[in-house]
C-alpha cells in the first residue's frame, strides 16, 4: 500500500506545482497588457515559471504546463494570443532547460537559449507576415512620425529651414525603422534569455534539483575578436553595393553595424565595471557610473573596440 500511496502523492504534488507555475506564467504574460511599464517587465519573465517547472519536475510536466497555459490564453483572448504566447515567450523555457546537466558553462547554456529564442521569434515574425499582421516589435510608422514630430517641434519653429530639416529627419527615421527588425529580434532574444536565465539561476541555486550553471560576472564579459571583421564589413558594404541596389544590402549593413556596436558597447561597459570592481567601488556606485556612461554610447563602444584589440584587463593583471 505504501508504494501506490507514495506514487499518488508524488503525482498530486507534481500536478499542483504544474498548475501553480503555469498559472504564474500566464499572469506574467497578461501583465504586459494591463499594467505598463511594470507589467512589461513582468511580461519578460513569463517563461521563468515554466523553466523552473522543467527543472524541478521534468520536461513532460513543463510541456504540459506550457500547452495548458497557451490553450487557456487562446480560449480567453483568441487564437493569435495562443500563438503569441507559444512562439514569442513560451518556447524559451525549452531553451532554458534542455542544456541542464549537459553544459558546464553558463555562457554555453545562454547561447543555446538565445538561439532557441531567435528561431522561435523568427518563425513568429514569418507567421505574422504571412497573415498580414503587425509584429509587436515593430513600431507603427504613423505613430512614430507623430511622436518624433511632437518631441522635436518645441525646439524648432513652425516654418523655415529648421522645420524642413525636422521633416526630413523624421521621415528618414520612419524609413529606417523597418530595416531594424532583425536587430530588434536578436536583441530582444538576448535580453529575454539573459533575464530569464539569471532569474532561474538565482531561484534554483539552493535547491536539490537541476542547477543552472552560473554566468560569468559582468566584469568578465569578453566577445571574440571576429567582431572586428563584422565592423569592417559593415563599413565596407556601401562601397560595393552603391545606391539603388538590392534592398537586402542596406538592411544587412544597418543591422550588422548596429549589432557590432552594441557588442562593443557592452565590452566597454564590462571593462569599466571590472576597473571599478578592482578598486573596491561600492555596487551602487558602479551602477551609477554605468548608467551615466550610457549617454556616452559611441565613446564606450570605442573603449570596447580598444579592449578587444589590446585586452587591457590581461595587461593590467600581468603588470600586477
C-alpha positions in Angstrom: 0.0 0.0 0.0 2.9 2.4 0.7 4.2 2.3 -2.9 1.0 3.3 -4.6 0.2 6.0 -2.0 3.6 7.4 -2.3 3.3 7.4 -6.1 -0.1 9.0 -6.0 1.2 11.7 -3.6 4.1 12.4 -5.9 1.7 12.8 -8.9 -0.5 15.2 -6.9 2.4 17.3 -5.8 3.7 17.5 -9.4 0.3 18.3 -10.8 -0.2 21.1 -8.2 3.3 22.5 -9.0 2.5 22.4 -12.7 -0.8 24.2 -12.1 0.8 26.8 -9.9 3.8 27.6 -12.1 1.9 27.6 -15.4 -0.7 29.9 -13.9 2.1 32.2 -12.7 3.5 32.2 -16.3 0.0 33.2 -17.7 -0.3 36.0 -15.2 3.1 37.4 -16.0 2.3 37.2 -19.7 -1.1 39.0 -19.3 0.5 41.7 -17.0 2.2 43.2 -20.1 -1.1 44.4 -21.4 -2.8 45.6 -18.3 -0.1 47.3 -16.2 2.6 49.0 -18.2 5.5 49.7 -17.7 5.8 47.4 -14.6 3.7 44.9 -16.4 6.0 45.0 -19.4 8.9 44.0 -17.1 6.8 41.1 -15.7 5.9 40.0 -19.3 9.6 39.5 -20.0 9.8 36.9 -17.1 6.8 34.9 -18.2 9.0 31.9 -19.3 10.7 31.6 -15.9 7.9 29.7 -14.0 7.7 27.1 -16.8 11.5 26.7 -16.9 11.5 26.2 -13.1 8.8 23.6 -13.6 11.0 21.8 -16.0 14.0 22.0 -13.7 12.1 20.9 -10.6 9.9 18.2 -12.2 10.7 17.2 -15.8 10.2 18.4 -19.3 7.0 16.5 -19.7 5.3 18.4 -16.9 6.8 21.6 -18.4 5.4 20.9 -21.9 2.0 20.1 -20.3 2.1 23.4 -18.4 3.1 25.3 -21.5 0.4 23.8 -23.7 -2.3 24.2 -21.0 -1.4 27.8 -20.4 -1.4 28.5 -24.1 -4.8 26.8 -24.6 -6.4 28.8 -21.8 -5.0 32.1 -23.1 -6.2 31.1 -26.6 -9.7 30.4 -25.3 -9.9 33.6 -23.4 -8.2 36.1 -25.8 -8.3 34.3 -29.1 -6.1 32.1 -31.3 -3.5 34.8 -32.1 -2.6 35.1 -28.3 -2.2 31.3 -28.2 0.4 31.5 -31.0 2.0 34.7 -29.5 2.4 33.0 -26.1 3.9 29.9 -27.5 6.3 31.3 -30.0 7.3 34.7 -28.6 7.9 33.7 -25.0 6.7 30.1 -24.2 9.3 28.1 -26.1 12.1 29.9 -24.3 11.5 27.5 -21.4 12.9 24.7 -23.6 16.0 26.8 -24.3 16.5 27.3 -20.6 16.1 23.7 -19.5 17.4 21.5 -22.4 21.1 22.4 -21.6 20.7 21.4 -17.9 23.1 18.7 -17.0 24.7 18.8 -20.5 26.7 22.0 -20.2 29.3 23.0 -17.6 29.4 26.7 -18.6 26.6 29.2 -18.1 27.7 31.1 -21.2 27.1 28.0 -23.4 23.7 27.5 -21.9 22.8 31.1 -22.5 24.0 30.9 -26.2 21.8 27.9 -26.7 18.9 29.6 -25.0 19.3 32.7 -27.2 19.4 30.5 -30.4 16.1 28.9 -29.5 14.6 32.3 -28.7 15.8 33.7 -32.1 14.4 30.7 -34.1 11.1 30.9 -32.3 10.8 34.7 -32.8 11.8 34.5 -36.5 9.1 31.8 -37.0 6.6 34.1 -35.3 7.6 37.0 -37.5 7.2 34.9 -40.6 3.8 33.8 -39.5 2.8 37.4 -38.8 3.9 38.5 -42.2 2.1 35.6 -43.9 -1.1 36.5 -42.1 -0.7 40.2 -42.7 -0.5 41.1 -39.0 1.9 43.7 -37.5 4.7 42.3 -35.3 4.7 43.5 -31.7 8.3 44.7 -32.0 7.6 46.9 -35.0 6.5 50.5 -34.3 3.6 51.9 -36.4 5.2 54.4 -38.8 2.3 56.8 -38.4 2.5 56.8 -34.7 6.3 57.1 -34.8 6.1 60.1 -37.1 3.6 61.9 -34.8 5.8 61.1 -31.7 9.0 62.3 -33.3 7.4 65.5 -34.7 5.9 66.4 -31.3 9.2 65.6 -29.5 11.2 68.0 -31.7 8.5 70.6 -32.6 9.2 72.6 -29.4 12.9 73.0 -30.5 12.2 74.4 -34.0 9.9 77.0 -35.5 6.8 76.2 -37.4 8.3 77.1 -40.8 11.6 77.7 -42.5 14.8 75.8 -42.9 14.7 74.2 -39.4 11.2 72.9 -40.0 12.3 71.4 -43.3 15.3 69.7 -41.6 12.9 68.3 -38.9 10.6 66.9 -41.5 13.5 65.2 -43.4 15.0 63.7 -40.2 11.6 62.4 -39.1 10.9 60.8 -42.5 14.4 59.3 -42.5 13.8 57.7 -39.1 10.5 56.4 -40.2 12.0 54.8 -43.3 14.9 53.5 -41.2 12.7 51.5 -38.7 11.7 48.6 -41.0 15.4 47.8 -41.6 15.9 47.3 -37.8 13.6 44.2 -37.4 16.4 41.6 -37.5 18.4 43.5 -34.9 15.4 44.0 -32.7 14.7 40.3 -32.8 18.2 39.4 -31.9 18.5 41.9 -29.1 15.1 41.0 -27.7 16.1 37.4 -27.7 19.4 38.1 -25.9 17.5 40.3 -23.3 14.8 37.6 -22.8 17.3 34.8 -22.5 19.7 36.7 -20.1 17.0 38.0 -17.8 15.2 34.7 -17.5 18.4 32.6 -17.2 19.6 34.9 -14.5 16.4 34.7 -12.5 16.2 30.9 -12.9 19.8 30.6 -11.8 19.1 32.6 -8.6 15.8 30.9 -7.7 17.2 27.4 -8.4 20.6 27.9 -6.7 19.8 26.4 -3.3 17.6 23.5 -4.4 18.4 19.9 -4.8 17.1 19.6 -8.4 18.9 20.6 -11.6 21.0 23.7 -11.2 21.6 26.3 -13.8 25.4 26.8 -14.4 26.4 30.2 -13.1 27.1 33.0 -15.7 30.4 34.9 -15.6 30.3 38.2 -13.7 29.7 41.4 -15.9 33.3 42.4 -15.3 34.5 39.2 -17.1 32.4 39.6 -20.2 34.5 39.5 -23.4 33.5 38.9 -27.0 35.5 37.3 -29.8 37.9 39.3 -31.9 35.9 38.2 -35.0 33.5 41.1 -34.2 36.1 43.4 -35.7 35.6 41.7 -39.1 31.9 42.3 -38.7 32.6 46.0 -38.0 34.9 46.3 -41.1 32.3 44.6 -43.3 29.5 47.0 -42.1 31.6 50.0 -43.3 32.8 48.4 -46.5 29.4 47.1 -47.7 28.3 50.6 -49.0 31.4 50.7 -51.2 30.4 47.6 -53.1 26.6 47.9 -53.2 26.1 51.5 -54.1 22.8 53.3 -54.3 19.6 51.6 -55.7 20.9 48.1 -55.2 19.2 45.1 -53.7 17.1 46.1 -50.7 18.7 43.4 -48.5 22.1 45.0 -48.7 21.3 48.2 -46.9 19.3 46.1 -44.4 22.4 43.9 -43.8 24.6 47.0 -43.5 22.4 48.7 -41.0 21.8 45.7 -38.8 25.4 44.5 -38.9 26.7 47.9 -37.9 24.1 48.3 -35.1 24.7 44.8 -33.6 28.5 45.0 -33.6 28.4 48.5 -32.0 26.0 47.1 -29.3 28.5 44.3 -28.5 31.4 46.8 -28.4 29.4 49.0 -26.1 28.8 46.0 -23.7 32.5 45.2 -23.9 33.4 48.8 -22.9 30.8 48.7 -20.1 32.3 45.4 -18.9 35.8 47.0 -18.8 34.5 49.9 -16.8 32.8 47.6 -14.4 35.9 45.5 -14.0 38.0 48.6 -13.3 35.6 49.8 -10.6 35.5 46.4 -9.1 39.3 46.2 -8.8 39.1 49.4 -6.9 36.5 48.0 -4.5 33.9 50.6 -5.6 30.5 50.1 -4.0 28.0 48.2 -6.1 25.6 51.2 -6.2 28.4 53.5 -7.3 29.3 51.1 -10.1 25.6 51.0 -11.2 25.5 54.8 -11.2 28.7 55.2 -13.2 27.5 52.6 -15.8 24.1 54.4 -16.0 25.8 57.7 -16.6 28.0 56.2 -19.3 25.0 55.2 -21.4 24.9 58.8 -22.6 28.4 58.4 -24.0 27.5 55.4 -26.1 29.9 55.9 -29.0 32.9 56.6 -26.7 32.1 53.5 -24.6 31.9 51.4 -27.8 35.3 52.8 -28.9 36.6 51.7 -25.5 35.2 48.3 -26.1 37.0 48.1 -29.5 40.3 49.1 -27.8 39.8 46.4 -25.1 39.0 43.8 -27.8 42.2 44.7 -29.7 44.6 45.1 -26.7 43.0 43.2 -23.8 43.5 45.9 -21.2 42.4 43.6 -18.4 45.0 40.9 -19.1 47.7 43.6 -19.5 46.8 45.1 -16.1 46.8 41.8 -14.3 50.1 40.9 -15.9 51.7 44.1 -14.6 50.4 43.5 -11.1 
